Amino acid sequence: MQTDASALGRPSIIREASRIVSEEGVRAFWKGNGVTIVHRLPYSAISFYAYEKYKRVTVVLQHAFECKIFSIYI
């Protein structure tokens, strides 16, 4: 696909977005997004689980230090 440089004029996001919609449809904006989601989903799930787990452990340990219960095990 070759274009004439003089026909391009000033670049415009609106013009390019409308061109993409007219040539390829609205779904063209989401092309490749499914692969990204499949790639990131396991990573995000593990990160979320680890964050919640360690947050819970931190709260329990903080409570143990405040109640002096934890000092028995040290």
Short mmCIF file of the C-alpha atoms (twelve columns), coordinates in Angstrom:
data_MODEL
# 
_entry.id   MODEL 
# 
loop_
_atom_site.group_PDB 
_atom_site.id 
_atom_site.type_symbol 
_atom_site.label_atom_id 
_atom_site.label_alt_id 
_atom_site.label_comp_id 
_atom_site.label_asym_id 
_atom_site.label_seq_id 
_atom_site.Cartn_x 
_atom_site.Cartn_y 
_atom_site.Cartn_z 
_atom_site.pdbx_PDB_model_num 
ATOM 1  C CA . MET A 1  0.000   0.000   0.000  1 
ATOM 2  C CA . GLN A 2  1.624   3.210   -1.179 1 
ATOM 3  C CA . THR A 3  0.305   6.695   -0.692 1 
ATOM 4  C CA . ASP A 4  1.192   10.007  -2.208 1 
ATOM 5  C CA . ALA A 5  2.799   12.259  0.437  1 
ATOM 6  C CA . SER A 6  1.025   15.346  -0.910 1 
ATOM 7  C CA . ALA A 7  -2.378  13.676  -0.461 1 
ATOM 8  C CA . LEU A 8  -1.783  13.011  3.216  1 
ATOM 9  C CA . GLY A 9  -1.924  16.582  4.482  1 
ATOM 10 C CA . ARG A 10 -1.874  17.127  8.233  1 
ATOM 11 C CA . PRO A 11 -2.293  14.009  10.337 1 
ATOM 12 C CA . SER A 12 -5.542  13.866  12.282 1 
ATOM 13 C CA . ILE A 13 -6.650  11.294  14.813 1 
ATOM 14 C CA . ILE A 14 -10.307 11.811  13.945 1 
ATOM 15 C CA . ARG A 15 -9.633  11.391  10.238 1 
ATOM 16 C CA . GLU A 16 -7.580  8.232   10.780 1 
ATOM 17 C CA . ALA A 17 -10.142 6.763   13.183 1 
ATOM 18 C CA . SER A 18 -12.934 7.349   10.691 1 
ATOM 19 C CA . ARG A 19 -10.801 5.822   7.928  1 
ATOM 20 C CA . ILE A 20 -10.172 2.705   10.018 1 
ATOM 21 C CA . VAL A 21 -13.888 2.400   10.776 1 
ATOM 22 C CA . SER A 22 -14.840 2.788   7.115  1 
ATOM 23 C CA . GLU A 23 -12.203 0.362   5.808  1 
ATOM 24 C CA . GLU A 24 -12.082 -2.312  8.514  1 
ATOM 25 C CA . GLY A 25 -15.004 -1.667  10.859 1 
ATOM 26 C CA . VAL A 26 -15.154 -0.870  14.559 1 
ATOM 27 C CA . ARG A 27 -13.737 -4.278  15.489 1 
ATOM 28 C CA . ALA A 28 -10.382 -3.210  14.011 1 
ATOM 29 C CA . PHE A 29 -9.721  -1.149  17.154 1 
ATOM 30 C CA . TRP A 30 -9.881  -4.330  19.243 1 
ATOM 31 C CA . LYS A 31 -7.741  -6.464  16.932 1 
ATOM 32 C CA . GLY A 32 -5.151  -8.323  19.000 1 
ATOM 33 C CA . ASN A 33 -6.740  -7.403  22.320 1 
ATOM 34 C CA . GLY A 34 -7.881  -10.973 23.001 1 
ATOM 35 C CA . VAL A 35 -4.310  -12.257 22.883 1 
ATOM 36 C CA . THR A 36 -3.228  -9.550  25.311 1 
ATOM 37 C CA . ILE A 37 -6.001  -10.461 27.739 1 
ATOM 38 C CA . VAL A 38 -5.138  -14.169 27.569 1 
ATOM 39 C CA . HIS A 39 -1.494  -13.271 28.145 1 
ATOM 40 C CA . ARG A 40 -2.122  -10.935 31.109 1 
ATOM 41 C CA . LEU A 41 -4.950  -12.790 32.869 1 
ATOM 42 C CA . PRO A 42 -2.840  -15.431 34.668 1 
ATOM 43 C CA . TYR A 43 -0.277  -12.828 35.739 1 
ATOM 44 C CA . SER A 44 -2.969  -10.492 37.078 1 
ATOM 45 C CA . ALA A 45 -4.783  -13.308 38.873 1 
ATOM 46 C CA . ILE A 46 -1.607  -14.482 40.623 1 
ATOM 47 C CA . SER A 47 -0.649  -10.935 41.573 1 
ATOM 48 C CA . PHE A 48 -4.107  -10.225 42.968 1 
ATOM 49 C CA . TYR A 49 -4.138  -13.481 44.960 1 
ATOM 50 C CA . ALA A 50 -0.649  -12.880 46.375 1 
ATOM 51 C CA . TYR A 51 -1.473  -9.289  47.335 1 
ATOM 52 C CA . GLU A 52 -4.650  -10.305 49.172 1 
ATOM 53 C CA . LYS A 53 -2.924  -13.241 50.885 1 
ATOM 54 C CA . TYR A 54 0.046   -11.181 52.110 1 
ATOM 55 C CA . LYS A 55 -2.249  -8.353  53.172 1 
ATOM 56 C CA . ARG A 56 -4.201  -10.805 55.336 1 
ATOM 57 C CA . VAL A 57 -0.982  -12.213 56.836 1 
ATOM 58 C CA . THR A 58 0.276   -8.711  57.570 1 
ATOM 59 C CA . VAL A 59 -2.934  -7.791  59.397 1 
ATOM 60 C CA . VAL A 60 -2.768  -10.979 61.485 1 
ATOM 61 C CA . LEU A 61 0.887   -10.364 62.394 1 
ATOM 62 C CA . GLN A 62 0.204   -6.736  63.217 1 
ATOM 63 C CA . HIS A 63 -2.639  -7.789  65.495 1 
ATOM 64 C CA . ALA A 64 -0.408  -10.428 67.136 1 
ATOM 65 C CA . PHE A 65 2.283   -7.851  67.896 1 
ATOM 66 C CA . GLU A 66 -0.280  -5.469  69.371 1 
ATOM 67 C CA . CYS A 67 -1.755  -8.208  71.602 1 
ATOM 68 C CA . LYS A 68 1.683   -9.507  72.661 1 
ATOM 69 C CA . ILE A 69 0.555   -13.008 71.680 1 
ATOM 70 C CA . PHE A 70 3.335   -13.256 69.118 1 
ATOM 71 C CA . SER A 71 6.031   -12.712 71.787 1 
ATOM 72 C CA . ILE A 72 5.430   -16.224 73.120 1 
ATOM 73 C CA . TYR A 73 6.731   -17.727 69.884 1 
ATOM 74 C CA . ILE A 74 9.857   -15.567 69.627 1 
# 
